[in-house]
Structure formats: structure tokens, C-alpha cells
């Protein structure tokens, strides 16, 4: 709890507000307001892409499209999945505000790191199975990847 003198109330209020925005576990709810942090839109790949949709931080399974995502190991024995952060509000990548997401497999074996607007991160799967994932910044956002042989 903050202890403030009457003289420092405004400064303490600003600090308390900043701490509340930061959240308890990192950058929950962090938004990129500097448009230079947004990337140009990536070329879409329907075979590998999972899109993080607009307003994703307020959604659960609808935060990702498609969800679940099914990919096949095929003859190569590897299936690649790419997350694309399309959660940009108020314009395109040059003047919109993106919400930063950090996607992680629930088993802890992979994390994208923070993804600004239109940023992408890929992961190769080499074993068939079901892989649940979530956003570390917004844990209500959940999805599943089905990797088939």
C-alpha cells in the first residue's frame, strides 16, 4: 500500500494508477500506442496461421481464429503453426493501436514473447497430439492445436 503525504497526493495517485495498469504479473493489458511498433501486415498462410482477432483480450476461445487449429505432420514429420497478432484497433498498422499478446503452450515448452501489431511467431511441432495454449498477458484467451500424423 502506498503511504503519501498531502503534498504528494497527486504524484502518489499517478504512481498507483500506473501500478494498477501494469497489473500483478507483467504487462497484462499492455497496448502498443506507438504505431512504429506495429509491423506491416504479414502474408497470410491458411495452412499454418492462427489469427489473434481484434478485441481478443476480452474473449476466451473466440480470441483465436481458427480455434481449434488442426495441422498435419505429413511426410516431413513437422507441422508449423504461426500466430499473427491482428488485434489492432483504430486504423491500419501505420496508425492503429495494437494490443500486445504473448502466446504460450500450456505445458511451458514454448512462448512467442510479446507480439506487437501484425507481429508473428512460429513454432514447429514434431509429435502428434493436442496442444492447449493461452495468452500470458490475458489468461482468459485460450486455444488448442491438434497435430495429426
N, C-alpha and C positions, 0 to 999 in steps of 0.2 A: 504494500500500500504506500502511496506517496504522501509525504508529510510536507506541507507547503506553508510558508508564512503568507500573511495577507498581501504583502508586497509582491510575492512571486506567484500569485494565483494564476495569472494568465499564462505564464511560462509553464507551470505545472499542468495546467489544463491542456495545453498543446502537447506536452510530453505524454500525458495519459491517453490523449486521443491517438497519437502516433503508435503507442504501445498496443492499444486496442485494435488498430488497423493491422498491425503486424501479426497479431494472433499469438497463440501459445506455441506453435510448433513450426515456425518458419514463415514462409510467405504465403500463407493461406489467403486467397482472395487478391493476390498481387496482380495489378494490371500494368501493362506497359503503356505509358501515356506519351512517350517519345516515339513518334512514328518511325524514326530511323532504326528502331529495334525490330520493326516488322520486316519480314523478308518478302521478296516478290512471290506471287503465288507459284507453288510447285506444279510441275506437270503431273496430272492425275494418273494413277495406275490402279484400275479397279481390281486387279488381281491381288494386290498387296496392301492397299491403303485402308486405314481406319481413320475417318474424319472426326475430329473433335468439333462438335457443332456450336453455333452461336448460342450463348447463354448456358453453356454446358455446366457451369458451376452450380446452377440451380436445378439440375436434372440428376437422375440416377442412371438407369440403363439407357435412357434416350440421349445421354451425353455423347454417345459414340455412334457412328454410322459407317458400316453396318455393325450390328451387335446382336448376336454373336457373329464373329468373323470366322469363316472356315477357309483354311488353306491346306494344300496337299504337299507332302514331302516329295512325291513323284520319283522319278528315276534319279534325280540328283541327290536325294536324301536330305535336302534342306528346303525349308519354307521360310520366306522372308515376309515380315509384316512391317509396315511403315505407318506411324501415327503422323497425321497432318493437323496442326493447330489452325483451324479455320474459325476460331472464336474471336472474331474481330467485329466490333460494333461501331457504327457511326462513320462508315466510309470504307474505302478500299485500303490496301496495305500502305499507301503513302500518307493517309491522314486519318486512319481509323485507330481505335483504341483496342488493343488485344488483351485478353486475359491470359496470364501465364499459367501453363499446366505442366505437371511433372508426372508422367505416367510410369507406373512400376508394376511388375508382375508381383502377385500376392506372395509368392514364395521367396521374394527378395533377391532373385537371381539377376534382375535387370531393372534399370531405371533410365528414362530418357534424359534426365536432367531437365532444367527449366526450358520450356519451349515458348518463345515469343510468337507473335502472329505469323502464320504461314510457315513457321519453322517445322522441320520434320526430324524424325528419329526412327531408325530401323533396327530390327532385331531378327536374327536368324534362329529358327527352331530346327532341331535335328532329331527330335523324338516326337512320335505321335502322342497325343494326349489332349487334355483340357487345361487351359492356362487362364485362370482368372487374373484380372488386372484392375487397377484403380488409379485415380489421380492422388498423388501425395499431398497436393495443395488443397484439394477438395475431395475428401474421402468418400463422399456420397456418390461420386462419379465412379461407376463400376462397369466392367465389361468382361467378355470371355472370348478367347481364341480357341477354336477347335482345330487341331492339327491332325490330319488324316494321313494314313500311309501312302 
